[in-house]
Amino acid sequence: MIKKFQVARDFHNARFDKWFKKEALDIPQGLIEKIIRKNQVKVNNKKTKSSYRVQENDLIEVFNFDKLAASNKKTITHYIPNNTEKKKYDDFIIEDNQNFVVINKPSGIPVQSGTKSFKNIIDIIRKTKYFENTKPFIVHRIDKETSGIFIVAKNREYAQLLTSLFRLRKIHKTYLAIVYGEIPKDVKVLEDELILYENNKRLIQKALSYVKVLKTNYQYSLLELRPVTGRKHQLRKQLYNLGNPILGDDKYFFKNKGVFIKSKKLMLHAYSIKFMINDMKYNFSAEPNKDFLDFLNKKSLNIF
């Protein structure tokens, strides 16, 4: 069986092997090289290379596709949302244009499925009207328990562009956090060397964030945080190191430090984001969720 594909605009100038894994079969690199060597795949009726840059409307033919697919043990299963879940996300959409959407992500749901969570943001929104003629592209991270601003690209061009802007620190994010205790107002910068373990290897990463105390009642403080670097769990780790962990953080906290109110939800919210593309300025903000606002009101910390 010969399976034919036509390269879409989203993959214009992408490497052939990357295109193949995304659009044909997600198989190991070695197997892609093997079928290329055996002339089992052609581009515009010619032999190709894994490094070839595919062009929009290229015709790609894969020979013995059914056997190749049958031998491929790696399958991707997506979460299938019901109609109620899909409609619910209308309430979370802040911006919707031809290139990306901006979501006020609810807390407690991951961006992608993982070993502990199958239900996820990406699989839900891919089935909504916002991605009818395309698919979602992830361009940055946000923790499962963190709420707030989250951008999803609608095409490969903007996925690459936004990813580059994040990498170059041209996208500026502001977070709000409720922490235990009072932080002196002269604390304006958090600089740390954070420890990370990768494949049993100990890594040290420098982390930089700016902090501003918006309000405090001596037991709790409301902070504005602007991370410069983008380390995993950066703000959570830095505030823990400072001695003022975020309310509701069940990973970075002190077990015995007085009597504090506990929270089932992490009180960390990605409040705003701003960036520029082609001389056009974008600035979005997302209102904190009800739990966050209720706690602020209860503790006389509200600034909204």
C-alpha positions in Angstrom: 0.0 0.0 0.0 1.3 3.5 -1.0 0.2 6.3 1.3 0.3 9.8 -0.2 0.6 13.1 1.7 0.8 16.7 0.7 2.8 19.1 2.8 0.7 21.7 4.5 1.7 25.4 4.8 2.4 24.9 8.6 5.4 22.6 7.7 6.9 24.7 5.0 10.7 24.5 5.3 10.6 21.9 8.1 13.1 19.0 8.1 11.7 15.9 6.4 12.2 13.7 9.4 10.4 16.1 11.7 7.5 16.4 9.2 7.4 12.6 9.0 7.1 12.1 12.8 4.4 14.7 13.0 2.3 14.0 10.0 3.0 10.4 8.9 4.2 8.1 11.6 5.9 8.8 14.9 8.7 6.2 14.5 12.3 6.2 15.7 14.9 8.2 13.7 16.8 5.0 12.8 13.7 3.6 11.1 13.2 6.8 9.1 16.8 6.6 7.9 16.2 2.9 7.0 13.2 3.5 4.8 15.0 6.4 3.1 18.0 4.1 2.3 15.7 1.4 0.9 13.9 4.0 -1.2 10.6 3.3 0.5 9.7 7.0 0.6 9.8 9.6 -2.1 9.3 13.4 -2.3 7.9 14.6 -5.6 8.8 11.2 -7.1 12.5 11.6 -6.1 14.6 10.0 -3.4 15.1 12.2 -0.4 17.2 12.8 2.8 16.1 13.1 6.4 17.6 16.6 6.4 15.6 17.7 3.3 13.5 20.8 3.9 10.0 20.1 2.8 8.1 22.7 0.9 4.4 23.5 0.9 2.5 21.2 -1.4 5.3 18.7 -1.8 3.9 15.3 -2.6 5.3 12.6 -0.3 4.7 8.9 -1.0 5.4 6.2 1.6 5.6 2.7 0.3 4.4 -0.3 2.4 2.8 2.2 4.7 0.4 -0.4 6.2 3.2 -2.7 7.2 5.2 0.2 8.6 2.2 1.4 10.7 1.5 -2.1 11.9 5.0 -2.6 13.2 5.0 0.7 14.9 4.3 0.0 18.6 4.2 3.6 19.6 0.7 4.9 19.6 -0.7 8.2 20.8 -4.0 8.3 22.6 -5.7 11.6 23.0 -8.2 12.5 25.7 -11.7 13.0 24.2 -13.7 15.8 25.9 -17.4 15.8 26.1 -19.5 18.8 24.8 -19.8 20.3 28.2 -16.0 20.4 28.6 -15.6 22.0 25.2 -18.2 24.7 25.8 -16.7 25.4 29.2 -13.5 26.7 27.6 -15.4 29.6 26.0 -15.3 31.2 29.4 -11.5 30.9 29.5 -10.6 32.4 26.1 -9.1 35.9 26.4 -7.9 36.3 22.8 -8.6 34.4 19.6 -7.0 35.3 16.3 -5.8 33.5 13.2 -2.4 32.8 14.7 -2.9 32.0 18.4 -5.3 31.9 21.4 -4.7 33.2 24.9 -6.4 31.2 27.7 -7.0 31.9 31.3 -6.0 28.4 32.3 -7.8 26.9 35.3 -5.7 25.4 38.0 -5.6 21.6 38.5 -5.4 20.6 34.9 -2.1 19.9 33.0 -1.2 21.3 29.6 -0.4 17.8 28.2 -1.3 14.3 29.3 1.2 12.5 31.5 1.7 9.5 33.6 -0.5 10.9 36.4 -3.0 12.9 34.3 -4.7 11.9 31.1 -7.2 14.8 30.8 -5.4 17.9 29.6 -5.8 21.4 28.1 -4.4 20.7 24.6 -6.7 17.7 23.9 -9.7 19.6 25.0 -9.1 22.7 23.0 -8.1 20.8 19.8 -11.8 19.7 19.7 -13.2 23.2 20.0 -14.2 25.7 17.4 -11.0 27.6 18.0 -9.0 24.9 16.3 -11.5 23.6 13.6 -9.1 24.0 10.7 -5.8 23.6 12.5 -4.3 22.1 15.6 -2.8 23.5 18.8 1.0 24.0 19.1 2.5 24.4 22.6 5.0 27.3 22.9 5.6 27.5 26.7 5.0 25.8 30.0 2.7 26.4 32.9 2.4 24.0 35.9 -0.7 21.9 36.3 -1.6 23.6 39.6 -0.8 27.2 38.4 -3.7 29.2 36.9 -3.6 32.1 34.4 -2.3 33.2 31.1 -1.4 30.5 28.6 -0.7 31.0 24.9 -1.3 28.3 22.3 -0.2 28.8 18.6 -2.5 27.8 15.8 0.2 27.3 13.1 3.8 26.2 12.9 5.0 29.6 11.8 3.7 31.3 15.0 4.7 28.3 17.1 8.3 28.8 16.0 8.1 32.6 16.4 6.6 32.6 19.9 8.9 29.8 21.0 11.8 32.0 19.9 10.5 35.0 21.7 10.2 33.1 24.9 13.7 31.7 24.5 15.1 35.2 23.8 13.2 36.6 26.8 11.2 38.9 24.7 7.9 37.8 26.2 7.4 39.3 29.7 5.1 37.5 32.2 3.8 38.8 35.5 2.6 36.5 38.3 0.6 37.0 41.4 1.3 34.8 44.5 -0.1 34.6 48.0 2.7 33.5 50.3 3.1 32.6 54.0 4.5 35.3 56.2 5.6 38.9 55.6 8.3 39.8 53.1 10.2 43.0 53.7 9.4 45.6 51.0 13.0 46.2 50.4 13.3 42.7 48.9 13.0 43.4 45.2 15.2 40.8 43.5 15.4 37.0 43.9 18.6 35.4 42.7 19.2 31.8 43.3 21.2 28.8 42.1 18.5 26.1 41.8 19.4 22.4 41.8 17.9 20.2 39.2 18.4 16.4 38.7 18.3 15.1 35.1 19.0 11.4 34.4 20.6 11.1 37.9 22.8 14.1 37.1 22.9 17.1 39.4 22.6 20.4 37.6 22.8 23.9 39.0 20.8 26.6 37.2 20.9 30.3 37.9 17.4 31.9 38.4 16.5 35.5 38.5 13.1 37.1 39.3 11.9 40.5 40.4 9.4 40.8 43.3 7.2 43.5 44.6 5.1 43.3 47.8 1.6 44.5 46.9 0.0 44.0 50.3 0.6 42.1 53.6 -1.2 41.4 56.8 1.9 40.0 58.5 0.6 36.4 58.2 0.3 36.4 54.5 1.6 38.5 51.6 0.4 39.2 48.1 3.3 39.5 45.7 3.8 40.6 42.1 6.5 38.4 40.5 8.3 38.9 37.2 10.6 36.0 36.3 13.5 36.8 34.0 14.8 33.2 33.6 12.5 30.3 32.9 13.5 27.5 35.2 11.2 24.6 36.2 9.2 25.6 39.3 11.3 28.7 39.5 9.0 31.0 41.5 7.9 28.2 43.8 11.5 27.2 44.6 12.7 30.8 45.0 10.0 31.7 47.5 10.6 28.5 49.4 14.3 29.4 49.6 13.3 32.8 50.8 11.4 31.2 53.6 8.0 32.3 52.3 6.5 29.3 50.3 3.4 29.8 48.2 0.0 29.0 49.9 -1.2 25.6 48.7 2.2 24.3 47.5 2.4 20.7 48.5 5.9 20.2 47.0 7.9 23.2 48.3 6.7 23.9 51.9 7.8 23.7 55.6 6.2 20.9 57.5 6.4 22.6 60.9 6.2 26.4 60.8 3.4 27.7 63.0 -0.3 27.3 62.4 -1.3 28.5 58.9 -4.5 28.1 56.8 -4.0 25.4 54.2 -5.3 25.6 50.7 -6.2 22.8 48.3 -5.2 25.0 45.4 -1.8 26.6 44.6 -2.1 30.3 45.0 0.1 31.2 42.0 -1.5 32.9 39.1 0.0 34.0 35.7 -1.6 37.4 35.7 -0.4 39.2 32.6 1.8 38.8 29.5 3.2 41.3 27.0 5.2 41.0 23.8 5.7 42.6 20.4 5.4 41.0 16.9 6.1 43.1 13.7 5.9 46.4 15.7 2.5 45.4 17.1 2.2 45.3 20.9 0.2 42.6 22.6 -0.8 42.9 26.3 -3.1 40.5 27.9 -4.2 39.9 31.5 -6.3 37.2 33.3 -8.4 37.7 36.4 -7.5 35.3 39.2 -9.9 32.5 40.0 -12.6 32.6 42.7 -10.5 30.8 45.3 -7.7 33.2 44.9 -9.9 36.3 45.1 -11.9 34.8 48.0 -8.7 34.4 50.1 -7.6 37.9 49.3 -11.0 39.2 50.5 -11.0 37.1 53.6 -7.5 38.2 54.6 -7.9 41.9 53.6 -5.3 41.6 50.9 -7.5 42.4 47.9 -6.2 45.0 45.5 -8.7 44.5 42.7 
